Amino acid sequence: MSLSWPWALLSVLVVPLILVVRWWALRRRRRAAVRVTSIALVRAALPGRTRWTRRIPPALLVAGLVLLAAGAARPQASVPVPMRSATILLALDTSGSMCSTDVDPNRLTAARKAAADFIESQRGGPRIGLVTFAGTAGLLVPPTDDTDALIEALENLSTYRGTAIGQAVLTSIDAIAEVDPSVAPTGATPPAGSGQGYAGAAIVVLTDGANTQGVDPRTAAQEAALRRVRVFTIGFGTTNPAPMVCDSSQLDSRGFTWGGGFGGRGGFDRGGRNVRLIDEPALRQIARTTGGSYHRAENADQLQDALDALPGTFTVVHERVDTAAAFAGAGALLVAAALSLSLWWNRSRAVSRAART
């Protein structure tokens, strides 16, 4: 909570002034009291209220005036609101190890389904773009709000040799720069004064291995950090050896053998089963450098949970909202209640006196 006009709080000084005036008036009334000899007359003159009920109207009046003074100071509250202009780049690993069947039916199919569900859940929200990477990285779909086009593109993913995580981050930055003028493309100097807060864009990197070629991921992370673009990383898959099975549509059209060439930590056993390890330290470093976070997913459900948890992190921002009207309204209601109660009780006392006489 902050105040736009804090000096307006000085108006609350009218409250003790009113209390002093009331005390002075009551004191004068006591001095002007008339002696009577009849106890019945005294009881008839007394109001039919207890001591604490007589204090309700003044208490409401004081509270109302305090709220009115607070409203005059223009208080502002920080509230979460959705960022409608947010941009999300999904960078999906399509290296050959994504054919591993440790996640049913294989990692690539599970990742494709989770990505499709995530995109569908964001329909009507932020713009989403798709980047795929293996030995190189390429922009599959520029940032768009066309959910159907994004889901259709996911149906045609194919695996290739190598893993270029760093290049995927740089490609995602360039895709964001095409639709967000506040983000400088790679190779360009970020504009002055762009170091405050985060950009309205984020990159989500989903991979099952380690960088094997291209730009060092740490260098790419620094480029993203300079542009205030957060990178959220997801390590997908288990460390359990599993057969490599991809259907014909998921294989490199140029063809390759399972004998190697995927790189990274680990490799394949003699049975052609994937035993590759995720480079978690590197993924954590990317996230830490850019202000993002790292998530581990060993199955389809954990992957879906990781993706579902992300939008609230980078598509919701906190804005300051003027709450002066709320304070003023509440204060006015309390003042009105104080006056109404006072008038009603005074009228009731007058009626009671008339009835007794």
BAVEXMI-759471 format. One record per residue (C-alpha): residue number from 1; residue in one letter; x, y, z. Coordinates in steps of 0.001 Angstrom, whole numbers. Example, Ala and Ser with C-alpha at 12.3 -4.5 7.8 and 13.67 -1.06 7.14 Angstrom:
<recs>
<rec pos="1" code="A" x="12300" y="-4500" z="7800"/>
<rec pos="2" code="S" x="13670" y="-1060" z="7140"/>
</recs>
This chain:
<recs>
<rec pos="1" code="M" x="0" y="0" z="0"/>
<rec pos="2" code="S" x="1323" y="3439" z="-955"/>
<rec pos="3" code="L" x="-32" y="6994" z="-849"/>
<rec pos="4" code="S" x="-69" y="9413" z="-3774"/>
<rec pos="5" code="W" x="-824" y="12458" z="-1592"/>
<rec pos="6" code="P" x="528" y="11564" z="1878"/>
<rec pos="7" code="W" x="243" y="15185" z="3033"/>
<rec pos="8" code="A" x="-3545" y="14825" z="2816"/>
<rec pos="9" code="L" x="-3361" y="12672" z="5948"/>
<rec pos="10" code="L" x="-3048" y="15946" z="7892"/>
<rec pos="11" code="S" x="-6797" y="16247" z="7480"/>
<rec pos="12" code="V" x="-7138" y="13528" z="10119"/>
<rec pos="13" code="L" x="-6249" y="16234" z="12661"/>
<rec pos="14" code="V" x="-9876" y="17364" z="12440"/>
<rec pos="15" code="V" x="-10805" y="14280" z="14495"/>
<rec pos="16" code="P" x="-9116" y="15350" z="17766"/>
<rec pos="17" code="L" x="-10484" y="18848" z="17169"/>
<rec pos="18" code="I" x="-14023" y="17460" z="17030"/>
<rec pos="19" code="L" x="-13399" y="15423" z="20183"/>
<rec pos="20" code="V" x="-12184" y="18531" z="22017"/>
<rec pos="21" code="V" x="-15276" y="20490" z="20939"/>
<rec pos="22" code="R" x="-17534" y="17644" z="22075"/>
<rec pos="23" code="W" x="-15790" y="17444" z="25446"/>
<rec pos="24" code="W" x="-16138" y="21201" z="25897"/>
<rec pos="25" code="A" x="-19861" y="21081" z="25008"/>
<rec pos="26" code="L" x="-20502" y="18267" z="27488"/>
<rec pos="27" code="R" x="-18682" y="20160" z="30199"/>
<rec pos="28" code="R" x="-20804" y="23264" z="29645"/>
<rec pos="29" code="R" x="-23924" y="21123" z="29776"/>
<rec pos="30" code="R" x="-22910" y="19750" z="33161"/>
<rec pos="31" code="R" x="-22349" y="23243" z="34519"/>
<rec pos="32" code="A" x="-25800" y="24281" z="33334"/>
<rec pos="33" code="A" x="-27485" y="21351" z="35093"/>
<rec pos="34" code="V" x="-30616" y="22181" z="37120"/>
<rec pos="35" code="R" x="-31224" y="20712" z="40564"/>
<rec pos="36" code="V" x="-34436" y="18736" z="40873"/>
<rec pos="37" code="T" x="-36010" y="17079" z="43861"/>
<rec pos="38" code="S" x="-37933" y="14360" z="42101"/>
<rec pos="39" code="I" x="-36076" y="11162" z="41199"/>
<rec pos="40" code="A" x="-38893" y="10331" z="38775"/>
<rec pos="41" code="L" x="-38196" y="13482" z="36816"/>
<rec pos="42" code="V" x="-34489" y="12609" z="36619"/>
<rec pos="43" code="R" x="-35193" y="9114" z="35330"/>
<rec pos="44" code="A" x="-37624" y="10496" z="32746"/>
<rec pos="45" code="A" x="-34955" y="12893" z="31497"/>
<rec pos="46" code="L" x="-32286" y="10232" z="31131"/>
<rec pos="47" code="P" x="-31960" y="8569" z="27713"/>
<rec pos="48" code="G" x="-33008" y="4957" z="27503"/>
<rec pos="49" code="R" x="-29558" y="3761" z="26513"/>
<rec pos="50" code="T" x="-26591" y="2280" z="28328"/>
<rec pos="51" code="R" x="-23241" y="4040" z="28543"/>
<rec pos="52" code="W" x="-21589" y="2043" z="25741"/>
<rec pos="53" code="T" x="-24465" y="2436" z="23267"/>
<rec pos="54" code="R" x="-24238" y="6214" z="23659"/>
<rec pos="55" code="R" x="-20675" y="5998" z="22379"/>
<rec pos="56" code="I" x="-21507" y="4141" z="19163"/>
<rec pos="57" code="P" x="-22385" y="7195" z="17011"/>
<rec pos="58" code="P" x="-19241" y="9148" z="18015"/>
<rec pos="59" code="A" x="-17075" y="6077" z="17393"/>
<rec pos="60" code="L" x="-18618" y="5569" z="13942"/>
<rec pos="61" code="L" x="-18149" y="9254" z="13159"/>
<rec pos="62" code="V" x="-14480" y="9181" z="14144"/>
<rec pos="63" code="A" x="-13840" y="5995" z="12123"/>
<rec pos="64" code="G" x="-15606" y="7479" z="9105"/>
<rec pos="65" code="L" x="-13574" y="10687" z="9259"/>
<rec pos="66" code="V" x="-10332" y="8709" z="9511"/>
<rec pos="67" code="L" x="-11266" y="6686" z="6413"/>
<rec pos="68" code="L" x="-12182" y="9877" z="4549"/>
<rec pos="69" code="A" x="-8779" y="11330" z="5425"/>
<rec pos="70" code="A" x="-7069" y="8150" z="4229"/>
<rec pos="71" code="G" x="-9037" y="8311" z="979"/>
<rec pos="72" code="A" x="-7953" y="11924" z="472"/>
<rec pos="73" code="A" x="-4340" y="10686" z="562"/>
<rec pos="74" code="R" x="-5067" y="8579" z="-2560"/>
<rec pos="75" code="P" x="-3935" y="5128" z="-1351"/>
<rec pos="76" code="Q" x="-2793" y="2655" z="-4007"/>
<rec pos="77" code="A" x="-2649" y="-1123" z="-3720"/>
<rec pos="78" code="S" x="-533" y="-3535" z="-5742"/>
<rec pos="79" code="V" x="-2817" y="-6162" z="-7310"/>
<rec pos="80" code="P" x="-2080" y="-9020" z="-9733"/>
<rec pos="81" code="V" x="-3529" y="-8560" z="-13213"/>
<rec pos="82" code="P" x="-3108" y="-10640" z="-16387"/>
<rec pos="83" code="M" x="-613" y="-9326" z="-18933"/>
<rec pos="84" code="R" x="-2553" y="-9418" z="-22188"/>
<rec pos="85" code="S" x="468" y="-8498" z="-24317"/>
<rec pos="86" code="A" x="2692" y="-11304" z="-22995"/>
<rec pos="87" code="T" x="4629" y="-13487" z="-25426"/>
<rec pos="88" code="I" x="5692" y="-17073" z="-24738"/>
<rec pos="89" code="L" x="8222" y="-18968" z="-26859"/>
<rec pos="90" code="L" x="8110" y="-22738" z="-26437"/>
<rec pos="91" code="A" x="11485" y="-24231" z="-27420"/>
<rec pos="92" code="L" x="11098" y="-28002" z="-27800"/>
<rec pos="93" code="D" x="13967" y="-30488" z="-28003"/>
<rec pos="94" code="T" x="13624" y="-32740" z="-31057"/>
<rec pos="95" code="S" x="16915" y="-34608" z="-30738"/>
<rec pos="96" code="G" x="16977" y="-38356" z="-31388"/>
<rec pos="97" code="S" x="16917" y="-39203" z="-27689"/>
<rec pos="98" code="M" x="13346" y="-37872" z="-27563"/>
<rec pos="99" code="C" x="12401" y="-41264" z="-29048"/>
<rec pos="100" code="S" x="13194" y="-42887" z="-25702"/>
<rec pos="101" code="T" x="10265" y="-44921" z="-24378"/>
<rec pos="102" code="D" x="10947" y="-44348" z="-20674"/>
<rec pos="103" code="V" x="7940" y="-42022" z="-20986"/>
<rec pos="104" code="D" x="4993" y="-43730" z="-22669"/>
<rec pos="105" code="P" x="4730" y="-43961" z="-25666"/>
<rec pos="106" code="N" x="7937" y="-41942" z="-26101"/>
<rec pos="107" code="R" x="9282" y="-38613" z="-24917"/>
<rec pos="108" code="L" x="8513" y="-36733" z="-28118"/>
<rec pos="109" code="T" x="4866" y="-37805" z="-28228"/>
<rec pos="110" code="A" x="4366" y="-37002" z="-24540"/>
<rec pos="111" code="A" x="6039" y="-33600" z="-24943"/>
<rec pos="112" code="R" x="3940" y="-32831" z="-28014"/>
<rec pos="113" code="K" x="708" y="-33661" z="-26187"/>
<rec pos="114" code="A" x="1674" y="-31637" z="-23109"/>
<rec pos="115" code="A" x="2604" y="-28667" z="-25297"/>
<rec pos="116" code="A" x="-703" y="-28913" z="-27166"/>
<rec pos="117" code="D" x="-2665" y="-29002" z="-23896"/>
<rec pos="118" code="F" x="-709" y="-26016" z="-22622"/>
<rec pos="119" code="I" x="-1360" y="-24013" z="-25784"/>
<rec pos="120" code="E" x="-5051" y="-24885" z="-25661"/>
<rec pos="121" code="S" x="-5256" y="-23721" z="-22041"/>
<rec pos="122" code="Q" x="-3868" y="-20330" z="-23083"/>
<rec pos="123" code="R" x="-6430" y="-19747" z="-25836"/>
<rec pos="124" code="G" x="-7341" y="-16057" z="-25920"/>
<rec pos="125" code="G" x="-4357" y="-15192" z="-23727"/>
<rec pos="126" code="P" x="-719" y="-14433" z="-24526"/>
<rec pos="127" code="R" x="856" y="-14900" z="-27946"/>
<rec pos="128" code="I" x="2744" y="-18179" z="-28259"/>
<rec pos="129" code="G" x="5519" y="-19136" z="-30649"/>
<rec pos="130" code="L" x="7227" y="-22476" z="-31330"/>
<rec pos="131" code="V" x="10950" y="-23146" z="-31722"/>
<rec pos="132" code="T" x="12365" y="-26627" z="-32264"/>
<rec pos="133" code="F" x="15991" y="-27554" z="-31829"/>
<rec pos="134" code="A" x="18271" y="-30514" z="-32408"/>
<rec pos="135" code="G" x="21636" y="-29900" z="-34079"/>
<rec pos="136" code="T" x="20355" y="-26422" z="-34961"/>
<rec pos="137" code="A" x="17365" y="-24370" z="-33885"/>
<rec pos="138" code="G" x="14584" y="-23006" z="-36063"/>
<rec pos="139" code="L" x="11425" y="-20968" z="-35641"/>
<rec pos="140" code="L" x="8514" y="-23276" z="-36396"/>
<rec pos="141" code="V" x="5676" y="-20812" z="-35709"/>
<rec pos="142" code="P" x="6178" y="-17079" z="-35002"/>
<rec pos="143" code="P" x="4379" y="-15738" z="-31900"/>
<rec pos="144" code="T" x="662" y="-15807" z="-32621"/>
<rec pos="145" code="D" x="-2729" y="-16087" z="-30975"/>
<rec pos="146" code="D" x="-3829" y="-18665" z="-33560"/>
<rec pos="147" code="T" x="-4135" y="-21679" z="-31278"/>
<rec pos="148" code="D" x="-5165" y="-24053" z="-34063"/>
<rec pos="149" code="A" x="-2085" y="-23223" z="-36152"/>
<rec pos="150" code="L" x="198" y="-23891" z="-33191"/>
<rec pos="151" code="I" x="-1378" y="-27261" z="-32396"/>
<rec pos="152" code="E" x="-1269" y="-28293" z="-36047"/>
<rec pos="153" code="A" x="2453" y="-27479" z="-36210"/>
<rec pos="154" code="L" x="3108" y="-29796" z="-33274"/>
<rec pos="155" code="E" x="1787" y="-32747" z="-35291"/>
<rec pos="156" code="N" x="4758" y="-32598" z="-37673"/>
<rec pos="157" code="L" x="7716" y="-32742" z="-35284"/>
<rec pos="158" code="S" x="10674" y="-34879" z="-36377"/>
<rec pos="159" code="T" x="13831" y="-35897" z="-34559"/>
<rec pos="160" code="Y" x="17365" y="-35032" z="-35709"/>
<rec pos="161" code="R" x="20926" y="-35386" z="-34486"/>
<rec pos="162" code="G" x="22444" y="-33121" z="-31848"/>
<rec pos="163" code="T" x="21140" y="-30693" z="-29216"/>
<rec pos="164" code="A" x="21603" y="-26922" z="-29543"/>
<rec pos="165" code="I" x="20074" y="-25467" z="-26397"/>
<rec pos="166" code="G" x="21977" y="-22184" z="-26594"/>
<rec pos="167" code="Q" x="20968" y="-21627" z="-30195"/>
<rec pos="168" code="A" x="17336" y="-22315" z="-29269"/>
<rec pos="169" code="V" x="17431" y="-19510" z="-26700"/>
<rec pos="170" code="L" x="18935" y="-17050" z="-29213"/>
<rec pos="171" code="T" x="16385" y="-18029" z="-31883"/>
<rec pos="172" code="S" x="13596" y="-17486" z="-29368"/>
<rec pos="173" code="I" x="14956" y="-14031" z="-28506"/>
<rec pos="174" code="D" x="14906" y="-13037" z="-32182"/>
<rec pos="175" code="A" x="11339" y="-14299" z="-32538"/>
<rec pos="176" code="I" x="10278" y="-12212" z="-29552"/>
<rec pos="177" code="A" x="12065" y="-9138" z="-30931"/>
<rec pos="178" code="E" x="9968" y="-9374" z="-34110"/>
<rec pos="179" code="V" x="6765" y="-8715" z="-32157"/>
<rec pos="180" code="D" x="8042" y="-6797" z="-29116"/>
<rec pos="181" code="P" x="9973" y="-3574" z="-29895"/>
<rec pos="182" code="S" x="11224" y="-3388" z="-26299"/>
<rec pos="183" code="V" x="13335" y="-6531" z="-26851"/>
<rec pos="184" code="A" x="16444" y="-6096" z="-28988"/>
<rec pos="185" code="P" x="17323" y="-8926" z="-31388"/>
<rec pos="186" code="T" x="20573" y="-10835" z="-30957"/>
<rec pos="187" code="G" x="23545" y="-8908" z="-32262"/>
<rec pos="188" code="A" x="21919" y="-5570" z="-31385"/>
<rec pos="189" code="T" x="22538" y="-3508" z="-28262"/>
<rec pos="190" code="P" x="19589" y="-3451" z="-25845"/>
<rec pos="191" code="P" x="18086" y="67" z="-25556"/>
<rec pos="192" code="A" x="19153" y="2274" z="-22660"/>
<rec pos="193" code="G" x="16954" y="2126" z="-19587"/>
<rec pos="194" code="S" x="15801" y="-1428" z="-20289"/>
<rec pos="195" code="G" x="17315" y="-2875" z="-17142"/>
<rec pos="196" code="Q" x="14295" y="-2378" z="-14868"/>
<rec pos="197" code="G" x="11887" y="-5253" z="-14291"/>
<rec pos="198" code="Y" x="11275" y="-8031" z="-16803"/>
<rec pos="199" code="A" x="10075" y="-7878" z="-20369"/>
<rec pos="200" code="G" x="6556" y="-9017" z="-21176"/>
<rec pos="201" code="A" x="7946" y="-12163" z="-22769"/>
<rec pos="202" code="A" x="9433" y="-15446" z="-21619"/>
<rec pos="203" code="I" x="11078" y="-18533" z="-23087"/>
<rec pos="204" code="V" x="10320" y="-22096" z="-22026"/>
<rec pos="205" code="V" x="13020" y="-24603" z="-22956"/>
<rec pos="206" code="L" x="12066" y="-28293" z="-22787"/>
<rec pos="207" code="T" x="14959" y="-30701" z="-23249"/>
<rec pos="208" code="D" x="15985" y="-34229" z="-22272"/>
<rec pos="209" code="G" x="19739" y="-33832" z="-22576"/>
<rec pos="210" code="A" x="22707" y="-31490" z="-22739"/>
<rec pos="211" code="N" x="24021" y="-28972" z="-25232"/>
<rec pos="212" code="T" x="26238" y="-30667" z="-27810"/>
<rec pos="213" code="Q" x="26866" y="-28005" z="-30420"/>
<rec pos="214" code="G" x="26364" y="-24386" z="-31267"/>
<rec pos="215" code="V" x="26306" y="-21504" z="-28804"/>
<rec pos="216" code="D" x="27111" y="-22154" z="-25159"/>
<rec pos="217" code="P" x="23809" y="-22023" z="-23200"/>
<rec pos="218" code="R" x="25421" y="-19787" z="-20568"/>
<rec pos="219" code="T" x="26278" y="-17211" z="-23238"/>
<rec pos="220" code="A" x="22736" y="-17367" z="-24597"/>
<rec pos="221" code="A" x="21354" y="-16951" z="-21070"/>
<rec pos="222" code="Q" x="23389" y="-13784" z="-20597"/>
<rec pos="223" code="E" x="21964" y="-12400" z="-23848"/>
<rec pos="224" code="A" x="18452" y="-13117" z="-22601"/>
<rec pos="225" code="A" x="19200" y="-11517" z="-19229"/>
<rec pos="226" code="L" x="20451" y="-8331" z="-20919"/>
<rec pos="227" code="R" x="17065" y="-8097" z="-22628"/>
<rec pos="228" code="R" x="15143" y="-8842" z="-19394"/>
<rec pos="229" code="V" x="13712" y="-12013" z="-20968"/>
<rec pos="230" code="R" x="13300" y="-14829" z="-18471"/>
<rec pos="231" code="V" x="14062" y="-18392" z="-19495"/>
<rec pos="232" code="F" x="12236" y="-21248" z="-17767"/>
<rec pos="233" code="T" x="13846" y="-24645" z="-18272"/>
<rec pos="234" code="I" x="12333" y="-28125" z="-18016"/>
<rec pos="235" code="G" x="14394" y="-31292" z="-17822"/>
<rec pos="236" code="F" x="12284" y="-34124" z="-19235"/>
<rec pos="237" code="G" x="12739" y="-37880" z="-18945"/>
<rec pos="238" code="T" x="14211" y="-40393" z="-16523"/>
<rec pos="239" code="T" x="17662" y="-41865" z="-16088"/>
<rec pos="240" code="N" x="16338" y="-45387" z="-16668"/>
<rec pos="241" code="P" x="17615" y="-47161" z="-19822"/>
<rec pos="242" code="A" x="14771" y="-47576" z="-22326"/>
<rec pos="243" code="P" x="14406" y="-48660" z="-25966"/>
<rec pos="244" code="M" x="14367" y="-45945" z="-28635"/>
<rec pos="245" code="V" x="11123" y="-46146" z="-30604"/>
<rec pos="246" code="C" x="9778" y="-43445" z="-32917"/>
<rec pos="247" code="D" x="7295" y="-43901" z="-35725"/>
<rec pos="248" code="S" x="8223" y="-43010" z="-39302"/>
<rec pos="249" code="S" x="6741" y="-39507" z="-39038"/>
<rec pos="250" code="Q" x="8992" y="-38704" z="-36094"/>
<rec pos="251" code="L" x="12244" y="-39794" z="-37712"/>
<rec pos="252" code="D" x="14673" y="-37591" z="-39602"/>
<rec pos="253" code="S" x="13614" y="-37778" z="-43250"/>
<rec pos="254" code="R" x="17290" y="-38060" z="-44200"/>
<rec pos="255" code="G" x="17557" y="-41142" z="-42007"/>
<rec pos="256" code="F" x="20088" y="-41854" z="-39302"/>
<rec pos="257" code="T" x="21178" y="-44792" z="-37201"/>
<rec pos="258" code="W" x="20842" y="-45140" z="-33463"/>
<rec pos="259" code="G" x="24562" y="-45780" z="-33170"/>
<rec pos="260" code="G" x="25434" y="-42377" z="-31774"/>
<rec pos="261" code="G" x="25822" y="-38778" z="-32725"/>
<rec pos="262" code="F" x="23452" y="-37422" z="-30105"/>
<rec pos="263" code="G" x="26123" y="-36332" z="-27683"/>
<rec pos="264" code="G" x="25507" y="-35044" z="-24195"/>
<rec pos="265" code="R" x="26204" y="-36777" z="-20932"/>
<rec pos="266" code="G" x="25528" y="-40480" z="-21257"/>
<rec pos="267" code="G" x="24689" y="-42281" z="-24484"/>
<rec pos="268" code="F" x="23178" y="-45604" z="-25513"/>
<rec pos="269" code="D" x="23831" y="-49132" z="-24304"/>
<rec pos="270" code="R" x="24428" y="-52088" z="-26611"/>
<rec pos="271" code="G" x="20707" y="-52687" z="-26914"/>
<rec pos="272" code="G" x="20156" y="-49225" z="-28351"/>
<rec pos="273" code="R" x="18544" y="-48053" z="-25134"/>
<rec pos="274" code="N" x="18867" y="-44418" z="-24118"/>
<rec pos="275" code="V" x="20902" y="-43799" z="-20952"/>
<rec pos="276" code="R" x="21528" y="-40119" z="-21587"/>
<rec pos="277" code="L" x="21534" y="-37753" z="-18617"/>
<rec pos="278" code="I" x="19977" y="-34303" z="-18413"/>
<rec pos="279" code="D" x="22459" y="-31500" z="-17798"/>
<rec pos="280" code="E" x="20552" y="-30164" z="-14810"/>
<rec pos="281" code="P" x="23338" y="-27835" z="-13592"/>
<rec pos="282" code="A" x="23328" y="-26049" z="-16962"/>
<rec pos="283" code="L" x="19534" y="-25777" z="-17035"/>
<rec pos="284" code="R" x="19498" y="-24414" z="-13502"/>
<rec pos="285" code="Q" x="22174" y="-21886" z="-14431"/>
<rec pos="286" code="I" x="20176" y="-20673" z="-17444"/>
<rec pos="287" code="A" x="17099" y="-20138" z="-15298"/>
<rec pos="288" code="R" x="19032" y="-18476" z="-12487"/>
<rec pos="289" code="T" x="20857" y="-16082" z="-14830"/>
<rec pos="290" code="T" x="17655" y="-14870" z="-16455"/>
<rec pos="291" code="G" x="15369" y="-14815" z="-13399"/>
<rec pos="292" code="G" x="13406" y="-17890" z="-14483"/>
<rec pos="293" code="S" x="13110" y="-21270" z="-12787"/>
<rec pos="294" code="Y" x="14035" y="-24899" z="-13437"/>
<rec pos="295" code="H" x="11537" y="-27763" z="-13349"/>
<rec pos="296" code="R" x="12148" y="-31523" z="-13430"/>
<rec pos="297" code="A" x="9603" y="-33810" z="-15097"/>
<rec pos="298" code="E" x="10091" y="-37584" z="-15235"/>
<rec pos="299" code="N" x="6706" y="-38437" z="-16734"/>
<rec pos="300" code="A" x="3867" y="-36926" z="-18742"/>
<rec pos="301" code="D" x="1874" y="-35835" z="-15683"/>
<rec pos="302" code="Q" x="4832" y="-34006" z="-14138"/>
<rec pos="303" code="L" x="5533" y="-32327" z="-17464"/>
<rec pos="304" code="Q" x="1934" y="-31144" z="-17702"/>
<rec pos="305" code="D" x="2069" y="-29835" z="-14134"/>
<rec pos="306" code="A" x="5291" y="-27958" z="-14863"/>
<rec pos="307" code="L" x="3809" y="-26293" z="-17944"/>
<rec pos="308" code="D" x="536" y="-25452" z="-16176"/>
<rec pos="309" code="A" x="2412" y="-23766" z="-13328"/>
<rec pos="310" code="L" x="4385" y="-21428" z="-15581"/>
<rec pos="311" code="P" x="1820" y="-18898" z="-16918"/>
<rec pos="312" code="G" x="1080" y="-17480" z="-13490"/>
<rec pos="313" code="T" x="4794" y="-16689" z="-13177"/>
<rec pos="314" code="F" x="5247" y="-14588" z="-16287"/>
<rec pos="315" code="T" x="1792" y="-13674" z="-17620"/>
<rec pos="316" code="V" x="644" y="-12015" z="-14393"/>
<rec pos="317" code="V" x="2039" y="-8636" z="-13380"/>
<rec pos="318" code="H" x="1359" y="-6413" z="-10394"/>
<rec pos="319" code="E" x="-157" y="-3030" z="-11068"/>
<rec pos="320" code="R" x="-958" y="-208" z="-8685"/>
<rec pos="321" code="V" x="-4683" y="460" z="-8404"/>
<rec pos="322" code="D" x="-6122" y="3611" z="-6828"/>
<rec pos="323" code="T" x="-8280" y="2580" z="-3851"/>
<rec pos="324" code="A" x="-9290" y="6103" z="-2787"/>
<rec pos="325" code="A" x="-12892" y="5521" z="-3874"/>
<rec pos="326" code="A" x="-13184" y="2483" z="-1586"/>
<rec pos="327" code="F" x="-11876" y="4409" z="1423"/>
<rec pos="328" code="A" x="-14098" y="7400" z="664"/>
<rec pos="329" code="G" x="-17163" y="5192" z="219"/>
<rec pos="330" code="A" x="-16554" y="3311" z="3455"/>
<rec pos="331" code="G" x="-15923" y="6556" z="5318"/>
<rec pos="332" code="A" x="-19097" y="8154" z="3982"/>
<rec pos="333" code="L" x="-21134" y="5106" z="5017"/>
<rec pos="334" code="L" x="-19771" y="5230" z="8565"/>
<rec pos="335" code="V" x="-20467" y="8964" z="8884"/>
<rec pos="336" code="A" x="-23987" y="8447" z="7550"/>
<rec pos="337" code="A" x="-24541" y="5565" z="9988"/>
<rec pos="338" code="A" x="-23324" y="7716" z="12895"/>
<rec pos="339" code="L" x="-25696" y="10566" z="12008"/>
<rec pos="340" code="S" x="-28620" y="8211" z="11412"/>
<rec pos="341" code="L" x="-28178" y="6425" z="14731"/>
<rec pos="342" code="S" x="-27809" y="9693" z="16587"/>
<rec pos="343" code="L" x="-30960" y="11159" z="15042"/>
<rec pos="344" code="W" x="-32951" y="7954" z="15564"/>
<rec pos="345" code="W" x="-31973" y="7601" z="19222"/>
<rec pos="346" code="N" x="-32654" y="11296" z="19932"/>
<rec pos="347" code="R" x="-36074" y="10972" z="18286"/>
<rec pos="348" code="S" x="-36820" y="7837" z="20309"/>
<rec pos="349" code="R" x="-35851" y="9650" z="23515"/>
<rec pos="350" code="A" x="-38137" y="12568" z="22630"/>
<rec pos="351" code="V" x="-41047" y="10251" z="21925"/>
<rec pos="352" code="S" x="-40407" y="8420" z="25218"/>
<rec pos="353" code="R" x="-40439" y="11676" z="27161"/>
<rec pos="354" code="A" x="-43662" y="12782" z="25494"/>
<rec pos="355" code="A" x="-45322" y="9500" z="26382"/>
<rec pos="356" code="R" x="-44333" y="9826" z="30036"/>
<rec pos="357" code="T" x="-45775" y="13285" z="30293"/>
</recs>
